[in-house]
Amino acid sequence: MDIETRRAMETELGFISQCAAREPEKKFHSIMHHVNEGSLKANFYELGRRRAVGVDGVSWQEYEQRLEANIDGLVERMRRMGYRPQPTRRVYIPKDDVRTDHWGYLQ
């Protein structure tokens, strides 16, 4: 993805994020037009290689081996409304001072 496309995407998604923060009760009916092959690939590489295996059992490295085909299939399923995300697995991370941090999400 070239730098101009990335900046435009970040601007659009930044606007959505600001709007959601400003109006928490606002409902977004569709933001799919902001999601495309380039944005999905950029987000995949932002995840990083050291992420845990997801609930589907596929590692980052395995997904990368067929990245183009995986993303093309994902976009096609999203366009025909056939994509159903798997549930997110929440992992609680115990802290030294007895509190639990719930930021340890694994997908």
OpenMM code with the backbone's topology and positions (N, CA, C; nanometers):
from openmm import Vec3, app, unit

residues = "MET ASP ILE GLU THR ARG ARG ALA MET GLU THR GLU LEU GLY PHE ILE SER GLN CYS ALA ALA ARG GLU PRO GLU LYS LYS PHE HIS SER ILE MET HIS HIS VAL ASN GLU GLY SER LEU LYS ALA ASN PHE TYR GLU LEU GLY ARG ARG ARG ALA VAL GLY VAL ASP GLY VAL SER TRP GLN GLU TYR GLU GLN ARG LEU GLU ALA ASN ILE ASP GLY LEU VAL GLU ARG MET ARG ARG MET GLY TYR ARG PRO GLN PRO THR ARG ARG VAL TYR ILE PRO LYS ASP ASP VAL ARG THR ASP HIS TRP GLY TYR LEU GLN".split()
positions = [
    Vec3(0.0859, -0.1165, 0.0000),
    Vec3(0.0000, 0.0000, 0.0000),
    Vec3(0.0905, 0.1226, 0.0000),
    Vec3(0.0631, 0.2155, -0.0900),
    Vec3(0.1453, 0.3355, -0.0934),
    Vec3(0.1096, 0.4286, 0.0225),
    Vec3(0.1967, 0.5220, 0.0491),
    Vec3(0.1840, 0.6095, 0.1663),
    Vec3(0.0584, 0.6968, 0.1583),
    Vec3(0.0213, 0.7410, 0.0380),
    Vec3(-0.0977, 0.8258, 0.0248),
    Vec3(-0.2254, 0.7481, 0.0557),
    Vec3(-0.2326, 0.6242, 0.0074),
    Vec3(-0.3495, 0.5403, 0.0355),
    Vec3(-0.3588, 0.5130, 0.1845),
    Vec3(-0.2446, 0.4844, 0.2460),
    Vec3(-0.2421, 0.4561, 0.3899),
    Vec3(-0.2868, 0.5782, 0.4707),
    Vec3(-0.2392, 0.6960, 0.4324),
    Vec3(-0.2796, 0.8190, 0.5028),
    Vec3(-0.4292, 0.8435, 0.4891),
    Vec3(-0.4830, 0.8218, 0.3703),
    Vec3(-0.6272, 0.8415, 0.3483),
    Vec3(-0.7066, 0.7441, 0.4344),
    Vec3(-0.6621, 0.6181, 0.4390),
    Vec3(-0.7311, 0.5181, 0.5195),
    Vec3(-0.7248, 0.5547, 0.6674),
    Vec3(-0.6068, 0.5958, 0.7149),
    Vec3(-0.5921, 0.6342, 0.8552),
    Vec3(-0.6789, 0.7548, 0.8883),
    Vec3(-0.6909, 0.8481, 0.7954),
    Vec3(-0.7748, 0.9655, 0.8172),
    Vec3(-0.9211, 0.9246, 0.8303),
    Vec3(-0.9681, 0.8379, 0.7404),
    Vec3(-1.1073, 0.7926, 0.7457),
    Vec3(-1.1349, 0.7158, 0.8749),
    Vec3(-1.0473, 0.6217, 0.9079),
    Vec3(-1.0683, 0.5423, 1.0284),
    Vec3(-1.0504, 0.6277, 1.1539),
    Vec3(-0.9628, 0.7263, 1.1472),
    Vec3(-0.9464, 0.8193, 1.2588),
    Vec3(-1.0726, 0.9000, 1.2817),
    Vec3(-1.1367, 0.9415, 1.1739),
    Vec3(-1.2618, 1.0149, 1.1844),
    Vec3(-1.3689, 0.9287, 1.2511),
    Vec3(-1.3784, 0.8036, 1.2119),
    Vec3(-1.4761, 0.7118, 1.2721),
    Vec3(-1.4461, 0.6942, 1.4205),
    Vec3(-1.3197, 0.6785, 1.4538),
    Vec3(-1.2795, 0.6613, 1.5944),
    Vec3(-1.3145, 0.7850, 1.6771),
    Vec3(-1.2877, 0.9026, 1.6247),
    Vec3(-1.3203, 1.0271, 1.6957),
    Vec3(-1.4703, 1.0421, 1.7134),
    Vec3(-1.5445, 1.0085, 1.6099),
    Vec3(-1.6897, 1.0178, 1.6166),
    Vec3(-1.7444, 0.9224, 1.7231),
    Vec3(-1.6917, 0.8004, 1.7285),
    Vec3(-1.7367, 0.7022, 1.8275),
    Vec3(-1.7031, 0.7484, 1.9690),
    Vec3(-1.5864, 0.8108, 1.9873),
    Vec3(-1.5481, 0.8601, 2.1202),
    Vec3(-1.6352, 0.9791, 2.1617),
    Vec3(-1.6662, 1.0645, 2.0665),
    Vec3(-1.7459, 1.1837, 2.0935),
    Vec3(-1.8928, 1.1489, 2.1190),
    Vec3(-1.9426, 1.0496, 2.0493),
    Vec3(-2.0833, 1.0108, 2.0607),
    Vec3(-2.0934, 0.8605, 2.0875),
    Vec3(-2.0709, 0.8173, 2.2130),
    Vec3(-2.0685, 0.6735, 2.2422),
    Vec3(-2.1996, 0.6017, 2.2114),
    Vec3(-2.3097, 0.6742, 2.2094),
    Vec3(-2.4387, 0.6106, 2.1812),
    Vec3(-2.4648, 0.5940, 2.0316),
    Vec3(-2.3815, 0.6543, 1.9496),
    Vec3(-2.3984, 0.6488, 1.8040),
    Vec3(-2.3820, 0.5055, 1.7548),
    Vec3(-2.4673, 0.4662, 1.6621),
    Vec3(-2.4595, 0.3336, 1.6023),
    Vec3(-2.4079, 0.3473, 1.4598),
    Vec3(-2.3091, 0.2684, 1.4283),
    Vec3(-2.2540, 0.2665, 1.2936),
    Vec3(-2.3141, 0.1474, 1.2211),
    Vec3(-2.3832, 0.1736, 1.1132),
    Vec3(-2.4518, 0.0664, 1.0418),
    Vec3(-2.3617, -0.0021, 0.9405),
    Vec3(-2.2670, 0.0697, 0.8870),
    Vec3(-2.1764, 0.0076, 0.7918),
    Vec3(-2.0484, 0.0895, 0.7810),
    Vec3(-1.9399, 0.0220, 0.8031),
    Vec3(-1.8101, 0.0838, 0.7780),
    Vec3(-1.7291, -0.0052, 0.6838),
    Vec3(-1.7979, -0.1031, 0.6249),
    Vec3(-1.7291, -0.1992, 0.5389),
    Vec3(-1.6627, -0.1340, 0.4185),
    Vec3(-1.7139, -0.0209, 0.3736),
    Vec3(-1.6520, 0.0443, 0.2589),
    Vec3(-1.5126, 0.0978, 0.2928),
    Vec3(-1.4771, 0.0991, 0.4202),
    Vec3(-1.3437, 0.1413, 0.4617),
    Vec3(-1.2463, 0.0235, 0.4700),
    Vec3(-1.2991, -0.0969, 0.4580),
    Vec3(-1.2167, -0.2171, 0.4696),
    Vec3(-1.1925, -0.2723, 0.3295),
    Vec3(-1.0647, -0.2931, 0.2967),
    Vec3(-1.0303, -0.3481, 0.1669),
    Vec3(-0.9034, -0.4322, 0.1804),
    Vec3(-0.8579, -0.4885, 0.0700),
    Vec3(-0.7403, -0.5749, 0.0733),
    Vec3(-0.6194, -0.5031, 0.1328),
    Vec3(-0.5994, -0.3781, 0.0926),
    Vec3(-0.4838, -0.3028, 0.1418),
    Vec3(-0.4897, -0.2772, 0.2912),
    Vec3(-0.6075, -0.2396, 0.3414),
    Vec3(-0.6183, -0.2122, 0.4849),
    Vec3(-0.6036, -0.3398, 0.5666),
    Vec3(-0.6580, -0.4504, 0.5164),
    Vec3(-0.6453, -0.5774, 0.5884),
    Vec3(-0.5000, -0.6241, 0.5928),
    Vec3(-0.4293, -0.6087, 0.4813),
    Vec3(-0.2889, -0.6496, 0.4778),
    Vec3(-0.2059, -0.5619, 0.5720),
    Vec3(-0.2305, -0.4314, 0.5712),
    Vec3(-0.1579, -0.3410, 0.6601),
    Vec3(-0.1847, -0.3765, 0.8059),
    Vec3(-0.3097, -0.4050, 0.8386),
    Vec3(-0.3427, -0.4426, 0.9762),
    Vec3(-0.2802, -0.5752, 1.0149),
    Vec3(-0.2724, -0.6686, 0.9212),
    Vec3(-0.2090, -0.7977, 0.9491),
    Vec3(-0.0633, -0.7766, 0.9898),
    Vec3(0.0096, -0.6953, 0.9154),
    Vec3(0.1508, -0.6732, 0.9474),
    Vec3(0.1691, -0.5906, 1.0742),
    Vec3(0.0706, -0.5096, 1.1095),
    Vec3(0.0791, -0.4353, 1.2352),
    Vec3(0.0626, -0.5269, 1.3559),
    Vec3(-0.0046, -0.6406, 1.3377),
    Vec3(-0.0212, -0.7356, 1.4486),
    Vec3(0.1123, -0.7837, 1.5021),
    Vec3(0.2024, -0.8172, 1.4137),
    Vec3(0.3323, -0.8661, 1.4566),
    Vec3(0.3369, -1.0177, 1.4644),
    Vec3(0.4554, -1.0694, 1.4468),
    Vec3(0.4783, -1.2131, 1.4379),
    Vec3(0.4624, -1.2876, 1.5693),
    Vec3(0.4727, -1.2204, 1.6794),
    Vec3(0.4761, -1.2892, 1.8085),
    Vec3(0.3382, -1.3052, 1.8718),
    Vec3(0.2333, -1.2808, 1.7983),
    Vec3(0.0981, -1.2967, 1.8514),
    Vec3(0.0677, -1.4432, 1.8742),
    Vec3(-0.0180, -1.4683, 1.9697),
    Vec3(-0.0573, -1.6052, 2.0011),
    Vec3(-0.1450, -1.6614, 1.8890),
    Vec3(-0.1479, -1.7915, 1.8807),
    Vec3(-0.2345, -1.8597, 1.7851),
    Vec3(-0.3787, -1.8270, 1.8202),
    Vec3(-0.4610, -1.8036, 1.7199),
    Vec3(-0.6009, -1.7675, 1.7430),
    Vec3(-0.6866, -1.8875, 1.7779),
    Vec3(-0.8142, -1.8628, 1.8026),
    Vec3(-0.9057, -1.9715, 1.8372),
    Vec3(-0.9214, -2.0692, 1.7213),
    Vec3(-0.8867, -2.0265, 1.6000),
    Vec3(-0.8947, -2.1161, 1.4843),
    Vec3(-0.7701, -2.2035, 1.4720),
    Vec3(-0.6703, -2.1822, 1.5595),
    Vec3(-0.5495, -2.2640, 1.5581),
    Vec3(-0.4476, -2.2239, 1.4529),
    Vec3(-0.4683, -2.1115, 1.3860),
    Vec3(-0.3768, -2.0671, 1.2807),
    Vec3(-0.2823, -1.9620, 1.3367),
    Vec3(-0.1532, -1.9841, 1.3184),
    Vec3(-0.0537, -1.8881, 1.3662),
    Vec3(-0.0361, -1.7761, 1.2642),
    Vec3(0.0305, -1.6701, 1.3073),
    Vec3(0.0602, -1.5561, 1.2200),
    Vec3(0.1395, -1.6049, 1.0990),
    Vec3(0.2390, -1.6886, 1.1237),
    Vec3(0.3263, -1.7376, 1.0168),
    Vec3(0.2484, -1.8238, 0.9164),
    Vec3(0.1589, -1.9081, 0.9661),
    Vec3(0.0777, -1.9909, 0.8761),
    Vec3(-0.0139, -1.9043, 0.7903),
    Vec3(-0.0734, -1.8032, 0.8505),
    Vec3(-0.1632, -1.7142, 0.7760),
    Vec3(-0.0850, -1.6378, 0.6696),
    Vec3(0.0370, -1.5965, 0.7029),
    Vec3(0.1185, -1.5195, 0.6092),
    Vec3(0.1567, -1.6015, 0.4867),
    Vec3(0.1749, -1.7325, 0.5041),
    Vec3(0.2149, -1.8166, 0.3909),
    Vec3(0.1159, -1.8091, 0.2751),
    Vec3(-0.0100, -1.7891, 0.3036),
    Vec3(-0.1136, -1.7770, 0.2008),
    Vec3(-0.1866, -1.6433, 0.2160),
    Vec3(-0.1123, -1.5383, 0.2480),
    Vec3(-0.1721, -1.4097, 0.2816),
    Vec3(-0.2652, -1.3569, 0.1726),
    Vec3(-0.2198, -1.3549, 0.0489),
    Vec3(-0.3029, -1.3010, -0.0604),
    Vec3(-0.4328, -1.3791, -0.0725),
    Vec3(-0.4249, -1.5111, -0.0736),
    Vec3(-0.5452, -1.5951, -0.0860),
    Vec3(-0.6348, -1.5790, 0.0365),
    Vec3(-0.5752, -1.5729, 0.1558),
    Vec3(-0.6543, -1.5559, 0.2777),
    Vec3(-0.7305, -1.4241, 0.2778),
    Vec3(-0.6624, -1.3169, 0.2404),
    Vec3(-0.7266, -1.1853, 0.2395),
    Vec3(-0.8301, -1.1766, 0.1291),
    Vec3(-0.7984, -1.2311, 0.0110),
    Vec3(-0.8970, -1.2305, -0.0975),
    Vec3(-1.0238, -1.3053, -0.0552),
    Vec3(-1.0072, -1.4205, 0.0097),
    Vec3(-1.1225, -1.4972, 0.0568),
    Vec3(-1.2012, -1.4229, 0.1624),
    Vec3(-1.1307, -1.3569, 0.2524),
    Vec3(-1.1962, -1.2797, 0.3582),
    Vec3(-1.2787, -1.1651, 0.2989),
    Vec3(-1.2200, -1.0910, 0.2063),
    Vec3(-1.2904, -0.9790, 0.1435),
    Vec3(-1.4125, -1.0291, 0.0663),
    Vec3(-1.3968, -1.1405, -0.0035),
    Vec3(-1.5096, -1.1965, -0.0793),
    Vec3(-1.6230, -1.2363, 0.0154),
    Vec3(-1.5925, -1.2999, 0.1273),
    Vec3(-1.6950, -1.3385, 0.2253),
    Vec3(-1.7601, -1.2150, 0.2876),
    Vec3(-1.6813, -1.1122, 0.3137),
    Vec3(-1.7368, -0.9900, 0.3715),
    Vec3(-1.8316, -0.9224, 0.2732),
    Vec3(-1.7960, -0.9200, 0.1464),
    Vec3(-1.8803, -0.8549, 0.0442),
    Vec3(-2.0141, -0.9258, 0.0264),
    Vec3(-2.0142, -1.0567, 0.0375),
    Vec3(-2.1410, -1.1287, 0.0227),
    Vec3(-2.2077, -1.1545, 0.1568),
    Vec3(-2.1552, -1.0882, 0.2613),
    Vec3(-2.2096, -1.0976, 0.3966),
    Vec3(-2.2028, -1.2407, 0.4499),
    Vec3(-2.1039, -1.3166, 0.4033),
    Vec3(-2.0867, -1.4544, 0.4480),
    Vec3(-1.9814, -1.4679, 0.5563),
    Vec3(-1.9180, -1.3574, 0.5929),
    Vec3(-1.8143, -1.3620, 0.6963),
    Vec3(-1.8786, -1.3580, 0.8332),
    Vec3(-1.8433, -1.4529, 0.9165),
    Vec3(-1.8890, -1.4568, 1.0550),
    Vec3(-1.7657, -1.4689, 1.1437),
    Vec3(-1.7272, -1.3600, 1.2104),
    Vec3(-1.6066, -1.3671, 1.2937),
    Vec3(-1.6243, -1.4668, 1.4067),
    Vec3(-1.5156, -1.5318, 1.4413),
    Vec3(-1.5187, -1.6256, 1.5524),
    Vec3(-1.5196, -1.5466, 1.6824),
    Vec3(-1.5703, -1.6068, 1.7878),
    Vec3(-1.5707, -1.5361, 1.9160),
    Vec3(-1.4280, -1.5033, 1.9600),
    Vec3(-1.4155, -1.3944, 2.0316),
    Vec3(-1.2863, -1.3559, 2.0862),
    Vec3(-1.2650, -1.4282, 2.2184),
    Vec3(-1.1479, -1.4827, 2.2349),
    Vec3(-1.1149, -1.5505, 2.3589),
    Vec3(-1.0485, -1.4493, 2.4516),
    Vec3(-1.1086, -1.4254, 2.5668),
    Vec3(-1.0551, -1.3290, 2.6623),
    Vec3(-0.9638, -1.4028, 2.7597),
    Vec3(-0.8484, -1.3449, 2.7809),
    Vec3(-0.7527, -1.4026, 2.8738),
    Vec3(-0.7248, -1.3005, 2.9825),
    Vec3(-0.7444, -1.3394, 3.1070),
    Vec3(-0.7158, -1.2510, 3.2187),
    Vec3(-0.5719, -1.2727, 3.2630),
    Vec3(-0.5013, -1.1632, 3.2790),
    Vec3(-0.3604, -1.1691, 3.3165),
    Vec3(-0.3478, -1.1242, 3.4612),
    Vec3(-0.3124, -1.2170, 3.5510),
    Vec3(-0.2983, -1.1788, 3.6916),
    Vec3(-0.1794, -1.0835, 3.7100),
    Vec3(-0.1986, -0.9860, 3.7973),
    Vec3(-0.0944, -0.8877, 3.8263),
    Vec3(-0.0409, -0.9098, 3.9669),
    Vec3(0.0780, -0.8571, 3.9941),
    Vec3(0.1421, -0.8752, 4.1243),
    Vec3(0.0591, -0.8215, 4.2396),
    Vec3(-0.0124, -0.7128, 4.2166),
    Vec3(-0.0889, -0.6520, 4.3253),
    Vec3(-0.2332, -0.7036, 4.3299),
    Vec3(-0.2560, -0.8258, 4.2846),
    Vec3(-0.3812, -0.9012, 4.2956),
    Vec3(-0.4917, -0.8518, 4.2016),
    Vec3(-0.4685, -0.7480, 4.1264),
    Vec3(-0.5715, -0.7099, 4.0310),
    Vec3(-0.5549, -0.7928, 3.9046),
    Vec3(-0.6567, -0.7913, 3.8235),
    Vec3(-0.6515, -0.8650, 3.6974),
    Vec3(-0.6692, -0.7666, 3.5838),
    Vec3(-0.5807, -0.7770, 3.4886),
    Vec3(-0.5870, -0.6916, 3.3708),
    Vec3(-0.6547, -0.7706, 3.2598),
    Vec3(-0.7572, -0.7144, 3.1978),
    Vec3(-0.8259, -0.7855, 3.0916),
    Vec3(-0.7820, -0.7430, 2.9523),
    Vec3(-0.6680, -0.6778, 2.9424),
    Vec3(-0.6224, -0.6343, 2.8106),
    Vec3(-0.5560, -0.7470, 2.7331),
    Vec3(-0.5422, -0.8601, 2.7922),
    Vec3(-0.4763, -0.9726, 2.7255),
    Vec3(-0.5693, -1.0489, 2.6345),
    Vec3(-0.6259, -0.9822, 2.5355),
    Vec3(-0.7161, -1.0497, 2.4427),
    Vec3(-0.6372, -1.1325, 2.3432),
    Vec3(-0.6854, -1.2497, 2.3167),
    Vec3(-0.6319, -1.3323, 2.2105),
    Vec3(-0.7441, -1.3575, 2.1117),
    Vec3(-0.7110, -1.3547, 1.9872),
    Vec3(-0.8154, -1.3812, 1.8880),
    Vec3(-0.7821, -1.5054, 1.8109),
] * unit.nanometer
topology = app.Topology()
chain = topology.addChain("A")
for resn in residues:
    res = topology.addResidue(resn, chain)
    for name in ("N", "CA", "C"):
        topology.addAtom(name, app.Element.getBySymbol(name[0]), res)
